[in-house]
Amino acid sequence: MDQPMVGFGGNALHDSFHRMFERSRAEPPVSLEQRLDRLARLRSLLQDNEKRFAQAISADFGHRCAVETMIAETLSLLGDIKHTTKHVKGWMEPRKVKTELQFWPGKNRLIPQPLGVVGIIAPWNYPLQLTLAPAIGALAAGNRVMIKPSELSPSFAALLQETVAATFDPSEMIVTGIEDGVAEAFARLPFDHLMFTGSTRVGRIVAAEAGKNLTPVTLELGGKSPTIIDRSADLDEVAPRIAYAKLMNAGQTCIAPDYVLAPRDKVEALAEKIRAAMQRLFGADPGNADYTSIVADRHYARLKDLVDDAAARGARLLQPAAADDAAWRSQRKFPPTVVLGATPEMKIMQEEIFGPLLPILGYDDPAEPVAFINARDRPLALYWFGTDEAARDEVLARTVSGGVTINDCLVHFAQVNQPMGGVGASGSGAYHGEWGFNTFTQLKPVFYRSPYNRFADLYPPYGSKIARLAKVLRWMS
């Protein structure tokens, strides 16, 4: 990296927050022109440093496919900024709300206001996209933003800190350090809103700390996102779509397909087609630049433990090499692995995989996948493949998940007009586009009383007039 991280101990963290907090209370609301200017500067920051960000992220992973960084991070963010810039003026305007007859000729409005200071605790898997996407919504809503990057992405964090400091005043947006203790201290700050993206385990800790200040929290977590293969699905069409979604970023994607439920008599054929698609898309050479490394040795070891446990319990593995193969392990590239014969008792079916391992389970009755999914935590994403619309709609009606893509995977995340968020153990709250603007906004309800409204008739002393008015109100109610 060009520069090391600037130290950000407890006192500096608190001082920076309180300067932001005080200015958010003392200064006039952020104007449309200021918001557009901040979005424009963020766009320039991305465009001017695109190559440096890709290099920094790759350095943190050991190897990160540059094309995946461009598609999933840089271009996604530039699209978000363009969409937000186009619509933020309309989002800021007071919103008309219907007024019931008994309150006429008064009127209701919702007035969008900035919350104040928004905190963002970012993950390592898509460090650029999952850091700045919520920042886009927060800035568009007129807030000031503090960002705490992941300790697993030090090169990226240092570059983000450098570029943000060169682009934004510290009262607008600031990036903290990643040294020990910063994450805990960050979560304890009395933000007006706190956004966390990461594991369910850490999400519980963040929510507990934020709760001490009654800080509202948006949690983007994870879990085991299922894929259902209906009997009507074309396996030749299904296989490459699942293979690509599973191996993008080497499976280190919160909405990656975690496991597959397929008709039992199609499991073998599907597994072979997915294995072949994985090899066709990403090859069988660990030196392939299109295939991303696992972010850390401990994560590689965790994935190997999942595979070893499954094999010891009778699962069959389809993979180009064993996980301990020196050529793969030396580059921290985990061999793409299809797991046949997985059972609920295996570790691989009990925790989020977050890597290039894909268990395929068989079912006999079409109702089994829904029952299997509903017996577990609500997933962040769900995928369904097939052409039977009645079967599709049955699954949509009977399962609850953060989001769904039909006949593909991941793509619902890219819909800027749809919310992105989890449910239950996979998260709470949502962002993206106007949903992000609303998350970081106080939509203040205001009622404007008309001088012609007869509210005064309800004041005491009560008498015959209240009986007459009550009859009118009952008729209106």
Backbone torsions as a table, in degrees:
resi	resn	phi	psi	omega
1	MET	NA	156.0	-179.5
2	ASP	-71.0	-37.1	-176.5
3	GLN	-139.9	147.4	175.1
4	PRO	-76.9	166.4	175.1
5	MET	-64.9	143.8	173.5
6	VAL	-81.9	132.3	-179.3
7	GLY	-56.7	144.0	-175.6
8	PHE	-144.4	64.5	-179.3
9	GLY	-69.1	-178.2	-173.4
10	GLY	-56.3	-46.9	-178.0
11	ASN	-64.0	-44.3	179.3
12	ALA	-63.3	-38.5	179.5
13	LEU	-62.3	-49.4	-179.9
14	HIS	-65.1	-40.8	180.0
15	ASP	-63.0	-43.5	-179.7
16	SER	-64.3	-42.4	179.0
17	PHE	-62.0	-47.2	-175.1
18	HIS	-68.2	-31.1	174.2
19	ARG	-64.4	-44.1	176.4
20	MET	-61.7	-47.3	-177.2
21	PHE	-58.2	-48.3	-177.6
22	GLU	-63.9	-40.1	-179.9
23	ARG	-69.6	-33.3	178.2
24	SER	-65.4	-26.1	179.8
25	ARG	-90.8	-30.5	-172.4
26	ALA	-90.8	-31.4	-173.8
27	GLU	-89.9	158.9	177.6
28	PRO	-61.6	158.1	176.9
29	PRO	-54.7	146.7	-178.3
30	VAL	-68.5	126.5	-175.8
31	SER	-76.1	167.7	175.2
32	LEU	-59.0	-43.2	-178.4
33	GLU	-61.6	-40.3	178.4
34	GLN	-66.2	-40.6	-179.7
35	ARG	-65.7	-44.0	178.2
36	LEU	-63.3	-37.8	177.7
37	ASP	-63.7	-42.4	179.5
38	ARG	-65.9	-39.6	176.8
39	LEU	-65.2	-39.2	178.7
40	ALA	-65.2	-40.6	177.9
41	ARG	-66.9	-36.2	177.2
42	LEU	-65.8	-38.5	177.0
43	ARG	-62.7	-43.5	178.8
44	SER	-64.1	-39.2	177.8
45	LEU	-57.0	-43.8	-179.6
46	LEU	-68.2	-48.0	-176.4
47	GLN	-66.1	-40.9	-176.5
48	ASP	-72.2	-23.4	-174.5
49	ASN	-120.8	19.9	-175.5
50	GLU	-56.4	-48.7	-178.5
51	LYS	-65.7	-40.2	179.9
52	ARG	-64.8	-39.8	177.7
53	PHE	-63.4	-43.0	179.3
54	ALA	-61.4	-41.2	179.4
55	GLN	-67.1	-40.6	-179.5
56	ALA	-66.4	-43.0	179.0
57	ILE	-64.3	-41.5	178.0
58	SER	-62.8	-38.9	178.3
59	ALA	-62.8	-37.9	-179.6
60	ASP	-70.0	-35.2	179.9
61	PHE	-78.9	-22.8	-167.0
62	GLY	99.4	-47.2	166.8
63	HIS	-160.0	127.5	175.9
64	ARG	-127.0	124.1	179.9
65	CYS	-55.3	121.9	-176.1
66	ALA	-65.7	-33.0	179.4
67	VAL	-66.8	-39.6	177.9
68	GLU	-64.7	-38.9	176.3
69	THR	-62.4	-42.4	-179.9
70	MET	-63.8	-48.6	-174.6
71	ILE	-72.0	-51.4	-170.8
72	ALA	-82.2	-18.7	-175.8
73	GLU	-117.9	-69.1	-172.0
74	THR	-62.6	-54.0	-177.0
75	LEU	-65.7	-36.4	177.1
76	SER	-60.3	-44.0	-179.9
77	LEU	-68.2	-41.7	178.9
78	LEU	-62.2	-37.8	175.6
79	GLY	-64.8	-40.7	177.8
80	ASP	-62.1	-43.2	-179.4
81	ILE	-64.6	-42.7	178.9
82	LYS	-60.7	-46.2	-179.7
83	HIS	-63.1	-44.3	-178.2
84	THR	-66.8	-43.0	178.7
85	THR	-58.7	-39.1	-179.0
86	LYS	-67.8	-34.0	-169.2
87	HIS	-109.3	-10.2	-171.0
88	VAL	-62.0	-33.3	178.8
89	LYS	-59.5	-45.5	179.2
90	GLY	-67.3	-38.2	179.5
91	TRP	-63.6	-31.4	-177.2
92	MET	-75.1	-21.3	-172.6
93	GLU	-71.9	146.4	175.0
94	PRO	-55.1	141.2	-174.9
95	ARG	-105.9	129.7	179.1
96	LYS	-69.6	138.5	177.7
97	VAL	-129.3	137.6	-178.2
98	LYS	-59.0	139.3	177.3
99	THR	-112.3	127.3	-179.0
100	GLU	-67.7	154.7	-171.2
101	LEU	-54.9	-39.4	-175.0
102	GLN	-68.0	-12.1	179.9
103	PHE	-105.3	1.2	176.5
104	TRP	-64.1	152.1	-2.3
105	PRO	-90.5	29.0	171.9
106	GLY	-67.4	175.5	-179.9
107	LYS	-146.2	154.8	177.4
108	ASN	-110.5	143.6	173.0
109	ARG	-141.0	150.0	168.1
110	LEU	-106.0	121.7	-177.5
111	ILE	-108.0	113.5	178.6
112	PRO	-71.2	129.9	177.6
113	GLN	-133.0	144.6	174.2
114	PRO	-60.7	144.8	176.4
115	LEU	-74.4	-41.0	-178.8
116	GLY	140.1	-96.1	-178.6
117	VAL	-118.4	124.0	-179.2
118	VAL	-108.5	131.2	175.1
119	GLY	-102.5	140.2	179.2
120	ILE	-127.5	117.2	173.3
121	ILE	-101.4	113.3	-167.6
122	ALA	-99.5	155.2	177.3
123	PRO	-94.2	-179.6	-177.6
124	TRP	-101.4	-18.1	-168.0
125	ASN	-73.7	-39.4	169.6
126	TYR	-129.7	73.8	-166.3
127	PRO	-64.4	-34.4	-178.9
128	LEU	-75.6	-51.6	-175.7
129	GLN	-65.5	-45.8	-174.5
130	LEU	-81.7	-3.6	170.1
131	THR	-92.9	-48.9	-171.4
132	LEU	-89.5	-21.2	176.9
133	ALA	-60.4	-49.2	175.1
134	PRO	-66.9	-29.7	177.9
135	ALA	-64.5	-33.6	177.9
136	ILE	-60.5	-48.0	178.7
137	GLY	-63.5	-40.6	-179.0
138	ALA	-66.7	-42.5	178.4
139	LEU	-67.8	-40.9	178.7
140	ALA	-61.9	-32.6	179.3
141	ALA	-79.3	-2.6	175.8
142	GLY	90.0	19.8	-178.5
143	ASN	-94.1	168.4	169.1
144	ARG	-101.1	146.7	-167.1
145	VAL	-128.2	131.8	170.1
146	MET	-115.9	133.4	-175.4
147	ILE	-120.7	130.8	173.0
148	LYS	-113.9	105.8	179.4
149	PRO	-72.1	171.1	178.7
150	SER	-78.1	144.1	176.4
151	GLU	-69.2	-15.4	178.2
152	LEU	-84.7	-1.4	178.8
153	SER	-127.4	62.5	-174.2
154	PRO	-66.1	-38.0	-179.7
155	SER	-66.2	-45.3	177.1
156	PHE	-63.0	-44.0	-177.4
157	ALA	-60.2	-42.5	180.0
158	ALA	-64.3	-41.1	179.6
159	LEU	-68.5	-40.6	178.6
160	LEU	-63.9	-42.2	178.6
161	GLN	-60.5	-44.4	-179.9
162	GLU	-62.7	-48.1	-174.7
163	THR	-72.6	-35.8	177.2
164	VAL	-67.2	-41.6	179.3
165	ALA	-63.3	-31.8	179.7
166	ALA	-80.9	-14.0	-172.3
167	THR	-111.2	-29.9	-174.0
168	PHE	-124.6	145.2	170.2
169	ASP	-66.2	145.0	-179.8
170	PRO	-59.1	-18.7	176.6
171	SER	-80.6	-11.7	-179.7
172	GLU	-96.2	-53.6	-178.7
173	MET	-154.6	141.0	-178.2
174	ILE	-146.1	148.6	178.6
175	VAL	-114.4	127.1	-178.9
176	THR	-83.7	177.2	172.5
177	GLY	-80.0	-179.5	-178.3
178	ILE	-125.9	14.3	-178.5
179	GLU	-68.1	166.2	-177.9
180	ASP	-54.7	136.3	175.6
181	GLY	93.9	-18.7	-177.4
182	VAL	-67.9	-41.8	-176.9
183	ALA	-59.7	-46.3	-179.4
184	GLU	-65.2	-44.1	179.7
185	ALA	-64.6	-36.5	179.4
186	PHE	-62.5	-47.6	-177.7
187	ALA	-64.6	-22.2	-178.7
188	ARG	-86.4	-9.4	179.8
189	LEU	-68.5	144.2	-177.1
190	PRO	-81.7	64.6	178.5
191	PHE	-62.6	160.0	171.5
192	ASP	-78.9	-22.5	171.5
193	HIS	-160.2	142.2	179.8
194	LEU	-125.2	130.7	177.0
195	MET	-114.1	129.0	178.1
196	PHE	-126.4	132.3	172.3
197	THR	-121.2	125.3	-178.1
198	GLY	166.3	-154.0	-174.5
199	SER	-77.7	157.9	177.4
200	THR	-63.0	-38.2	-178.8
201	ARG	-60.8	-50.2	-179.2
202	VAL	-71.1	-32.4	178.2
203	GLY	-58.5	-37.5	177.4
204	ARG	-63.7	-39.2	179.7
205	ILE	-66.6	-45.4	-180.0
206	VAL	-61.6	-44.5	-179.2
207	ALA	-63.4	-37.9	179.6
208	ALA	-66.3	-42.3	179.4
209	GLU	-66.7	-43.7	179.8
210	ALA	-64.8	-33.3	-179.2
211	GLY	-62.5	-24.9	178.9
212	LYS	-64.8	-25.4	177.3
213	ASN	-104.6	6.5	-173.2
214	LEU	55.5	32.7	177.6
215	THR	-76.3	123.3	175.7
216	PRO	-66.5	141.3	-173.3
217	VAL	-128.0	135.8	166.2
218	THR	-103.7	123.9	-178.1
219	LEU	-113.6	119.0	172.9
220	GLU	-107.7	101.8	-171.1
221	LEU	-109.0	-136.2	-175.7
222	GLY	-154.4	-126.1	-177.8
223	GLY	115.3	-166.5	-174.4
224	LYS	-102.0	98.2	-178.1
225	SER	-82.9	117.6	-174.8
226	PRO	-86.6	157.0	172.5
227	THR	-124.7	124.0	179.4
228	ILE	-104.8	126.4	174.6
229	ILE	-101.9	111.0	177.2
230	ASP	-76.4	156.5	-179.9
231	ARG	-60.8	-21.6	-179.0
232	SER	-83.3	-2.4	-174.6
233	ALA	-75.5	147.8	174.3
234	ASP	-90.3	109.3	-174.2
235	LEU	-63.6	-32.3	178.5
236	ASP	-66.0	-28.9	177.6
237	GLU	-82.3	-36.7	-176.5
238	VAL	-67.8	-47.0	-168.1
239	ALA	-54.9	-51.8	-177.9
240	PRO	-66.8	-30.0	-180.0
241	ARG	-69.2	-41.6	176.9
242	ILE	-69.4	-42.2	-179.0
243	ALA	-60.0	-45.2	-179.8
244	TYR	-63.6	-47.5	-177.4
245	ALA	-64.1	-35.2	-179.0
246	LYS	-73.7	-34.8	-174.1
247	LEU	-97.4	-7.9	174.1
248	MET	-60.3	130.9	-176.3
249	ASN	56.9	28.9	-179.5
250	ALA	54.9	35.0	177.3
251	GLY	79.2	1.5	-177.4
252	GLN	-86.9	61.3	-175.3
253	THR	-134.8	129.3	-174.3
254	CYS	-65.3	-25.8	179.6
255	ILE	-106.2	16.4	176.3
256	ALA	-62.3	147.1	173.1
257	PRO	-61.0	120.5	-174.7
258	ASP	-87.0	-38.0	177.1
259	TYR	-154.0	163.8	-175.3
260	VAL	-122.1	136.1	172.4
261	LEU	-112.5	118.7	-174.6
262	ALA	-133.1	155.0	174.5
263	PRO	-53.5	135.0	-170.9
264	ARG	-56.4	-37.8	-178.0
265	ASP	-76.5	-2.2	178.4
266	LYS	-112.4	-1.3	-174.3
267	VAL	-61.3	-48.6	-177.1
268	GLU	-61.5	-46.4	-179.2
269	ALA	-63.9	-42.7	179.5
270	LEU	-63.4	-43.6	-179.2
271	ALA	-60.2	-42.4	-179.6
272	GLU	-67.9	-39.2	179.4
273	LYS	-67.6	-38.2	177.6
274	ILE	-68.3	-42.4	177.6
275	ARG	-58.2	-46.0	-179.5
276	ALA	-65.2	-38.9	179.2
277	ALA	-66.1	-39.8	177.2
278	MET	-58.9	-43.8	-178.7
279	GLN	-70.4	-37.1	179.9
280	ARG	-67.1	-37.7	-177.3
281	LEU	-80.1	-40.5	-171.8
282	PHE	-121.7	0.0	176.7
283	GLY	72.0	-175.8	179.0
284	ALA	-122.9	19.4	-179.2
285	ASP	-109.3	120.4	-179.7
286	PRO	-62.4	-15.5	178.2
287	GLY	-81.9	-1.2	-178.9
288	ASN	-61.7	121.7	-176.4
289	ALA	-69.8	-15.6	179.1
290	ASP	-79.8	-11.4	-175.4
291	TYR	-106.6	127.3	-172.0
292	THR	-88.0	149.3	178.3
293	SER	-79.1	159.9	170.2
294	ILE	-76.2	141.0	-165.4
295	VAL	-66.3	-29.3	-175.5
296	ALA	-152.4	157.0	-179.9
297	ASP	-58.8	-38.3	-178.0
298	ARG	-68.8	-30.8	176.2
299	HIS	-72.1	-37.0	175.7
300	TYR	-62.2	-45.2	179.6
301	ALA	-63.1	-37.4	178.2
302	ARG	-63.2	-44.0	178.8
303	LEU	-64.4	-41.1	177.6
304	LYS	-61.8	-38.7	178.5
305	ASP	-63.3	-38.7	177.8
306	LEU	-63.2	-43.8	179.6
307	VAL	-66.0	-45.0	-178.9
308	ASP	-62.9	-41.1	178.9
309	ASP	-63.6	-43.6	179.5
310	ALA	-63.0	-43.7	-180.0
311	ALA	-64.5	-40.7	179.9
312	ALA	-64.6	-25.9	-179.3
313	ARG	-96.4	11.1	171.7
314	GLY	105.0	2.6	179.6
315	ALA	-74.4	153.8	176.7
316	ARG	-107.6	133.4	-174.8
317	LEU	-106.7	131.2	171.2
318	LEU	-109.3	109.2	-176.8
319	GLN	-154.0	151.4	-177.8
320	PRO	-73.2	-19.7	179.0
321	ALA	-161.4	161.1	177.3
322	ALA	-73.8	156.3	-176.9
323	ALA	-63.7	-26.8	-179.3
324	ASP	-92.9	10.2	175.3
325	ASP	-60.3	128.2	-172.5
326	ALA	-61.2	-37.9	-177.6
327	ALA	-63.5	-35.8	179.6
328	TRP	-81.2	-46.6	-174.2
329	ARG	-66.8	-33.5	-178.6
330	SER	-63.2	-25.5	177.7
331	GLN	-102.6	5.4	-176.1
332	ARG	54.1	37.7	174.3
333	LYS	-104.9	118.9	-176.2
334	PHE	-88.3	128.5	-178.2
335	PRO	-58.5	130.2	176.3
336	PRO	-55.7	129.8	-169.7
337	THR	-132.6	121.9	170.6
338	VAL	-97.3	130.4	-175.4
339	VAL	-111.2	114.4	177.8
340	LEU	-100.9	143.4	178.4
341	GLY	80.6	22.3	177.1
342	ALA	-67.2	146.2	178.0
343	THR	-128.4	158.4	-177.6
344	PRO	-59.0	-22.0	-177.6
345	GLU	-78.2	-16.4	-178.0
346	MET	-74.0	148.0	178.8
347	LYS	-57.1	-34.5	-175.9
348	ILE	-64.9	-19.7	177.7
349	MET	-103.9	6.1	-177.3
350	GLN	-113.6	-11.6	178.8
351	GLU	-140.4	157.8	177.9
352	GLU	-61.8	131.6	-174.3
353	ILE	-74.4	-51.9	179.2
354	PHE	53.6	49.3	178.6
355	GLY	-173.2	179.4	-172.1
356	PRO	-83.1	47.4	178.0
357	LEU	-115.9	132.8	-176.4
358	LEU	-131.3	100.3	173.4
359	PRO	-74.9	139.2	174.8
360	ILE	-120.6	122.7	-179.3
361	LEU	-113.8	146.9	180.0
362	GLY	-97.5	151.8	173.1
363	TYR	-134.0	155.7	-179.7
364	ASP	-104.9	-44.0	-178.0
365	ASP	-102.1	138.4	-179.3
366	PRO	-59.0	-21.0	179.5
367	ALA	-79.8	-15.1	-175.5
368	GLU	-62.2	-45.2	-178.9
369	PRO	-57.9	-42.5	179.6
370	VAL	-63.0	-44.6	179.3
371	ALA	-63.0	-40.2	-179.8
372	PHE	-63.4	-45.2	-178.8
373	ILE	-67.0	-43.7	-176.0
374	ASN	-71.7	-14.6	176.5
375	ALA	-82.3	-1.9	-176.6
376	ARG	-123.9	177.1	179.0
377	ASP	-58.5	149.4	176.8
378	ARG	-60.4	127.7	-178.0
379	PRO	-81.2	157.2	176.0
380	LEU	-70.3	-35.6	179.7
381	ALA	-140.6	156.1	175.2
382	LEU	-140.4	141.2	-179.2
383	TYR	-125.9	139.5	-179.0
384	TRP	-134.9	133.7	179.0
385	PHE	-122.2	133.1	176.8
386	GLY	157.3	179.3	178.4
387	THR	-119.9	-5.1	-179.5
388	ASP	-79.4	101.8	-174.5
389	GLU	-66.1	-34.7	178.4
390	ALA	-65.5	-42.0	178.0
391	ALA	-65.8	-40.4	177.5
392	ARG	-59.8	-49.4	-176.3
393	ASP	-67.4	-29.6	175.7
394	GLU	-64.7	-43.4	177.9
395	VAL	-64.8	-43.8	179.7
396	LEU	-62.4	-37.1	-177.7
397	ALA	-75.0	-30.1	-170.0
398	ARG	-105.1	-1.2	175.9
399	THR	-119.9	151.9	177.3
400	VAL	-121.3	126.1	179.9
401	SER	-148.9	167.5	179.3
402	GLY	-63.6	-40.4	-179.9
403	GLY	-161.4	166.5	-176.4
404	VAL	-140.8	139.8	165.1
405	THR	-120.3	132.4	178.4
406	ILE	-99.2	128.1	178.0
407	ASN	62.7	27.2	169.7
408	ASP	-170.6	-177.9	178.3
409	CYS	-131.0	152.7	172.8
410	LEU	75.5	-24.8	-163.2
411	VAL	-68.5	-24.1	178.4
412	HIS	-62.4	-27.0	178.8
413	PHE	-62.2	-31.2	-174.6
414	ALA	-83.9	-0.6	-178.1
415	GLN	-84.2	103.4	-172.3
416	VAL	-69.8	-19.9	178.4
417	ASN	-91.2	2.9	177.7
418	GLN	-112.8	148.6	177.2
419	PRO	-73.5	150.0	171.0
420	MET	-114.9	121.4	-179.2
421	GLY	-174.8	167.7	179.4
422	GLY	-105.7	-171.8	179.2
423	VAL	-149.6	134.6	-178.7
424	GLY	65.3	-128.3	-177.8
425	ALA	-68.1	-14.0	179.6
426	SER	-94.1	2.3	173.5
427	GLY	137.8	179.2	176.9
428	SER	-152.1	145.1	-176.2
429	GLY	82.9	174.3	-176.4
430	ALA	-154.0	161.2	174.6
431	TYR	-148.1	-170.9	-172.8
432	HIS	100.8	128.3	174.1
433	GLY	52.9	-135.4	-179.2
434	GLU	-63.7	-28.3	177.6
435	TRP	-63.6	-38.6	176.7
436	GLY	-68.6	-41.8	176.6
437	PHE	-56.8	-46.8	-178.3
438	ASN	-66.8	-36.3	179.4
439	THR	-59.7	-38.4	-176.0
440	PHE	-100.3	23.3	-178.3
441	THR	-127.5	143.8	166.9
442	GLN	-90.8	109.6	175.9
443	LEU	-85.7	91.9	-170.9
444	LYS	-82.4	118.3	177.2
445	PRO	-76.5	130.4	180.0
446	VAL	-128.8	131.4	173.7
447	PHE	-110.0	127.0	178.4
448	TYR	-101.3	110.8	-179.6
449	ARG	-77.5	140.0	176.4
450	SER	-91.6	144.8	176.4
451	PRO	-65.5	-12.8	-177.9
452	TYR	-94.3	-2.7	178.1
453	ASN	-77.6	142.2	-173.1
454	ARG	-97.4	39.0	177.9
455	PHE	-57.8	-32.4	-176.4
456	ALA	-60.8	-21.1	178.8
457	ASP	-67.8	-13.8	178.5
458	LEU	-88.7	-8.1	-177.4
459	TYR	-75.6	150.9	172.8
460	PRO	-72.6	162.4	6.6
461	PRO	-74.7	137.5	179.8
462	TYR	-78.0	145.0	178.6
463	GLY	-159.0	-146.8	-176.8
464	SER	-64.7	-27.2	-178.4
465	LYS	-62.7	-33.9	-177.5
466	ILE	-69.2	-33.8	178.5
467	ALA	-65.4	-42.6	179.1
468	ARG	-65.0	-43.7	-179.2
469	LEU	-67.2	-35.8	179.0
470	ALA	-61.3	-38.4	178.8
471	LYS	-62.5	-41.2	179.3
472	VAL	-65.9	-43.6	-178.7
473	LEU	-66.1	-37.1	177.5
474	ARG	-65.0	-37.0	178.7
475	TRP	-66.0	-35.2	-179.5
476	MET	-77.6	-24.0	-173.2
477	SER	-84.2	NA	NA
